[in-house]
């Protein structure tokens, strides 16, 4: 199932972006083997399987122990892609870096996910989504005028990280299929996040974007593109940017000649009028009033509420995996539909995978004796 059926991927232990990328590749049909660390392996930055570990087989292994690296290299001998999230130099020290992997399989695509990239002054230092966003220039523009607000960890970790890793891996895979030569994909969250700001930088280059928060069209500054509190303390999102959508909004709210959002001088009074108006009804009352209208108004739903929204329910946009509600595979394919795979327990496939790699019972016992296996 899925457009990547037949593609074999090895996912090494890592934090959020790499497991997310592994989940996405598995959802798209790739056969993914998840190498999970032992509880006491000492490897930093490992993500517990959890629901985001869906759709993959799990081999539990301590790569640092004698024989551990060889298990990974055997896996890579018949794989198309490797994805890893170690700090620069760690995979090489473990004996599973690009040189060792490509020597075993010259057509392999070696995907590397880090915050800062494989080289540069910050390459070997720690960081998180908030620090990667800070360096990329994006964090400065997110939040109210008073201070920047980190947007959970969606932007650098997953948008600028995992999604760019996957797109890079798939592009390199096409190249490898054509040329027979693999390569290293160096995906840095700072650079992926910066890439996401291309449109904003285009605005800035044209003199249409200011560095002060809440002073721009799409950062909550414009009155027709922001969130408004309702009578019940919940919110609606308004995105009536175009004149036809603004006209529908004004008519639905029964506003008589309101200040124009198309004049910066009127942004303040326009926002004040909309704020006072939306406080007169609850969020769901406004949602019902605007349902089906081209006014670009929507209720701001919680994570718990979103799966039950009629549109999401009609499309089957969410699935239950391991007792958790997760997004269904996206995007959708007409000829090769994707399916959210089941959750595999950590290490459940260890014995079977070692057998497929040609390990004898004596060799498996030796690996256990070295501490490479649980």
C-alpha positions, 0 to 999 in steps of 0.5 A: 500500500502507498506510493513508496511500496517496495522502498526499504528504510532504516530509522535509527534512534532519535528525537521527534523529527526523525521518528516523525519522518519515519512515520511519514515514510511508513504511511506512504508505503515504505517498509521501515525498520525502526532501530530502537535503543536499549533502555540502558544503552546510553545513547542520547536523543532517543524517542520512545516508540509511542503512537508515532512509532506506528507502521514500522518493525522494531529491532532493539539494539545497542549499536555501541556494543560489539557487533551492533554496528555490523547489524546496522550495516547488514540492514543497510546492505539491502536498504534504500534509505537511512535516516538518523538524528545524531549530532555530527560525528556520532554515527561515524564514531559508532561505525555507521557513518556515511563512509561505512554505510555507502561502502556497504551499499553505494546506492544508499540515501543517507539522511541526516537530521540535525538542528544546525547541520553537519558543519558550522560553529554551532554544529556540535552544540545542543539546541531545540526548536526554540533555539533553531527558530531564534537563529533562523530569524523566524521566532522574532516575528511570532507572537504578540508585540510584547515578546516572541512566543514559540509556536509549540515545536511545529515549525523547526522540528517538524516543518523545517526538520522532518518535512525537509528531511523527507523531501530531500531523501525522496529527491536523492532517492530519485537521483539514486534510481537514475544514477545508481549512486547514493548520497548524504542528505544534510537536513538542518532545522535552522535552514528548513525553517528559514526556507519556510519564511521565503514568502515573508522575506519576499514581502520584506524585500518589497518593503511590505514587512516590518520587523515589529510583531503585530504590525503586518498583514499575516502576524496578527497586526491586520484586523481582518487576519487575527483571532478574536475572543468570544463570549465564552472565552474561546476564540474564532479565527478571522482571515477575511483578507480579500475584499469579497470575504471582508464584505461577507464578514461585515454583512454577517456581523451586521456592521454599518460602515466599519473602519477599513482594514485596507488602511493601516491608519484604521487598523486600531479602530477596526480591530476594536470594533471586531473585538467588541462584536465577537464578544457578544456571542459564543464561539460555537454560535459564531461558527454556526452563523458563518458555516458555509459562508465565504468569510474565512471565519473558523472556530479555534478548536482544541486538539480534543475537539478537532477530530469531531469537527464535521469536515474532519469527521467526513474526511476521516482525517484522524485515526486511533493508534495505540490509544492515541488520536493521530492525524491520518496519513497525508496527502491522499493518493488516488491510485496508491492509497496510504494506510496508518500502520499498526503500532509495533512494540519496541523490539518485537521484530528483533529475532525475525529481522536478525534471522532475515539478515542471516544471523545464526542462533550462535551469532544471536547468542553472541550479540546477547552476550556482548550486550548489543541485544536486550 
